[in-house]
Amino acid sequence: MDLEARSLQPSIKASLLAKLREYKSDLNNVKSELKRISAPNARQATREELLESGMADTLAVS
């Protein structure tokens, strides 16, 4: 896709390459989010994170 965009006219090429960079960035964000969510201990880590924030709130009040 990148090669095809580079071979086009300069007026079209710039916008297509910008879109391509944006799509690649979005894809990488989705991949990293998927890895984070599908980690073996993701639920446990999320639970602990929530409990820790609750503990911090309790300590701040007392």
PyMOL commands that place a pseudoatom at each C-alpha (Angstrom):
pseudoatom trace, name=CA, resn=MET, resi=1, chain=A, elem=C, hetatm=0, pos=[0.000, 0.000, 0.000]
pseudoatom trace, name=CA, resn=ASP, resi=2, chain=A, elem=C, hetatm=0, pos=[2.852, 2.312, 0.893]
pseudoatom trace, name=CA, resn=LEU, resi=3, chain=A, elem=C, hetatm=0, pos=[4.603, 1.624, -2.398]
pseudoatom trace, name=CA, resn=GLU, resi=4, chain=A, elem=C, hetatm=0, pos=[1.469, 2.300, -4.413]
pseudoatom trace, name=CA, resn=ALA, resi=5, chain=A, elem=C, hetatm=0, pos=[0.900, 5.627, -2.667]
pseudoatom trace, name=CA, resn=ARG, resi=6, chain=A, elem=C, hetatm=0, pos=[4.491, 6.708, -3.244]
pseudoatom trace, name=CA, resn=SER, resi=7, chain=A, elem=C, hetatm=0, pos=[4.168, 6.181, -6.993]
pseudoatom trace, name=CA, resn=LEU, resi=8, chain=A, elem=C, hetatm=0, pos=[1.215, 8.587, -7.365]
pseudoatom trace, name=CA, resn=GLN, resi=9, chain=A, elem=C, hetatm=0, pos=[1.224, 12.265, -8.256]
pseudoatom trace, name=CA, resn=PRO, resi=10, chain=A, elem=C, hetatm=0, pos=[2.579, 14.546, -5.512]
pseudoatom trace, name=CA, resn=SER, resi=11, chain=A, elem=C, hetatm=0, pos=[-0.780, 16.249, -4.954]
pseudoatom trace, name=CA, resn=ILE, resi=12, chain=A, elem=C, hetatm=0, pos=[-2.472, 12.932, -4.165]
pseudoatom trace, name=CA, resn=LYS, resi=13, chain=A, elem=C, hetatm=0, pos=[0.532, 11.241, -2.605]
pseudoatom trace, name=CA, resn=ALA, resi=14, chain=A, elem=C, hetatm=0, pos=[0.806, 13.531, 0.418]
pseudoatom trace, name=CA, resn=SER, resi=15, chain=A, elem=C, hetatm=0, pos=[-2.759, 13.014, 1.593]
pseudoatom trace, name=CA, resn=LEU, resi=16, chain=A, elem=C, hetatm=0, pos=[-2.679, 9.266, 1.043]
pseudoatom trace, name=CA, resn=LEU, resi=17, chain=A, elem=C, hetatm=0, pos=[0.609, 8.854, 2.904]
pseudoatom trace, name=CA, resn=ALA, resi=18, chain=A, elem=C, hetatm=0, pos=[-0.786, 10.888, 5.801]
pseudoatom trace, name=CA, resn=LYS, resi=19, chain=A, elem=C, hetatm=0, pos=[-3.860, 8.649, 5.955]
pseudoatom trace, name=CA, resn=LEU, resi=20, chain=A, elem=C, hetatm=0, pos=[-1.652, 5.580, 5.759]
pseudoatom trace, name=CA, resn=ARG, resi=21, chain=A, elem=C, hetatm=0, pos=[0.445, 6.778, 8.719]
pseudoatom trace, name=CA, resn=GLU, resi=22, chain=A, elem=C, hetatm=0, pos=[-2.738, 7.411, 10.689]
pseudoatom trace, name=CA, resn=TYR, resi=23, chain=A, elem=C, hetatm=0, pos=[-4.085, 3.939, 9.885]
pseudoatom trace, name=CA, resn=LYS, resi=24, chain=A, elem=C, hetatm=0, pos=[-0.797, 2.323, 10.906]
pseudoatom trace, name=CA, resn=SER, resi=25, chain=A, elem=C, hetatm=0, pos=[-0.854, 4.217, 14.184]
pseudoatom trace, name=CA, resn=ASP, resi=26, chain=A, elem=C, hetatm=0, pos=[-4.455, 3.184, 14.860]
pseudoatom trace, name=CA, resn=LEU, resi=27, chain=A, elem=C, hetatm=0, pos=[-3.597, -0.436, 14.090]
pseudoatom trace, name=CA, resn=ASN, resi=28, chain=A, elem=C, hetatm=0, pos=[-0.667, -0.374, 16.504]
pseudoatom trace, name=CA, resn=ASN, resi=29, chain=A, elem=C, hetatm=0, pos=[-2.887, 1.145, 19.203]
pseudoatom trace, name=CA, resn=VAL, resi=30, chain=A, elem=C, hetatm=0, pos=[-5.480, -1.589, 18.715]
pseudoatom trace, name=CA, resn=LYS, resi=31, chain=A, elem=C, hetatm=0, pos=[-2.793, -4.278, 18.845]
pseudoatom trace, name=CA, resn=SER, resi=32, chain=A, elem=C, hetatm=0, pos=[-1.331, -2.960, 22.085]
pseudoatom trace, name=CA, resn=GLU, resi=33, chain=A, elem=C, hetatm=0, pos=[-4.786, -2.612, 23.653]
pseudoatom trace, name=CA, resn=LEU, resi=34, chain=A, elem=C, hetatm=0, pos=[-5.621, -6.177, 22.632]
pseudoatom trace, name=CA, resn=LYS, resi=35, chain=A, elem=C, hetatm=0, pos=[-2.412, -7.453, 24.202]
pseudoatom trace, name=CA, resn=ARG, resi=36, chain=A, elem=C, hetatm=0, pos=[-3.183, -5.567, 27.393]
pseudoatom trace, name=CA, resn=ILE, resi=37, chain=A, elem=C, hetatm=0, pos=[-6.731, -6.877, 27.608]
pseudoatom trace, name=CA, resn=SER, resi=38, chain=A, elem=C, hetatm=0, pos=[-5.923, -10.463, 26.692]
pseudoatom trace, name=CA, resn=ALA, resi=39, chain=A, elem=C, hetatm=0, pos=[-3.006, -10.815, 29.103]
pseudoatom trace, name=CA, resn=PRO, resi=40, chain=A, elem=C, hetatm=0, pos=[-3.406, -13.911, 31.317]
pseudoatom trace, name=CA, resn=ASN, resi=41, chain=A, elem=C, hetatm=0, pos=[-3.747, -11.915, 34.514]
pseudoatom trace, name=CA, resn=ALA, resi=42, chain=A, elem=C, hetatm=0, pos=[-5.527, -8.924, 33.039]
pseudoatom trace, name=CA, resn=ARG, resi=43, chain=A, elem=C, hetatm=0, pos=[-8.651, -9.358, 35.131]
pseudoatom trace, name=CA, resn=GLN, resi=44, chain=A, elem=C, hetatm=0, pos=[-6.675, -9.894, 38.312]
pseudoatom trace, name=CA, resn=ALA, resi=45, chain=A, elem=C, hetatm=0, pos=[-4.464, -6.898, 37.572]
pseudoatom trace, name=CA, resn=THR, resi=46, chain=A, elem=C, hetatm=0, pos=[-7.518, -4.738, 36.883]
pseudoatom trace, name=CA, resn=ARG, resi=47, chain=A, elem=C, hetatm=0, pos=[-9.152, -5.904, 40.102]
pseudoatom trace, name=CA, resn=GLU, resi=48, chain=A, elem=C, hetatm=0, pos=[-6.019, -5.136, 42.099]
pseudoatom trace, name=CA, resn=GLU, resi=49, chain=A, elem=C, hetatm=0, pos=[-5.755, -1.743, 40.458]
pseudoatom trace, name=CA, resn=LEU, resi=50, chain=A, elem=C, hetatm=0, pos=[-9.331, -0.932, 41.453]
pseudoatom trace, name=CA, resn=LEU, resi=51, chain=A, elem=C, hetatm=0, pos=[-8.774, -2.160, 44.986]
pseudoatom trace, name=CA, resn=GLU, resi=52, chain=A, elem=C, hetatm=0, pos=[-5.582, -0.131, 45.290]
pseudoatom trace, name=CA, resn=SER, resi=53, chain=A, elem=C, hetatm=0, pos=[-7.374, 3.027, 44.206]
pseudoatom trace, name=CA, resn=GLY, resi=54, chain=A, elem=C, hetatm=0, pos=[-10.074, 2.289, 46.769]
pseudoatom trace, name=CA, resn=MET, resi=55, chain=A, elem=C, hetatm=0, pos=[-7.449, 1.813, 49.453]
pseudoatom trace, name=CA, resn=ALA, resi=56, chain=A, elem=C, hetatm=0, pos=[-5.833, 5.107, 48.500]
pseudoatom trace, name=CA, resn=ASP, resi=57, chain=A, elem=C, hetatm=0, pos=[-9.202, 6.837, 48.882]
pseudoatom trace, name=CA, resn=THR, resi=58, chain=A, elem=C, hetatm=0, pos=[-9.698, 5.241, 52.300]
pseudoatom trace, name=CA, resn=LEU, resi=59, chain=A, elem=C, hetatm=0, pos=[-6.245, 6.290, 53.474]
pseudoatom trace, name=CA, resn=ALA, resi=60, chain=A, elem=C, hetatm=0, pos=[-6.754, 9.835, 52.247]
pseudoatom trace, name=CA, resn=VAL, resi=61, chain=A, elem=C, hetatm=0, pos=[-9.983, 10.197, 54.235]
pseudoatom trace, name=CA, resn=SER, resi=62, chain=A, elem=C, hetatm=0, pos=[-8.593, 8.931, 57.549]
for i in range(1, 62): cmd.bond("trace and resi %d" % i, "trace and resi %d" % (i + 1))
show_as sticks, trace
zoom trace
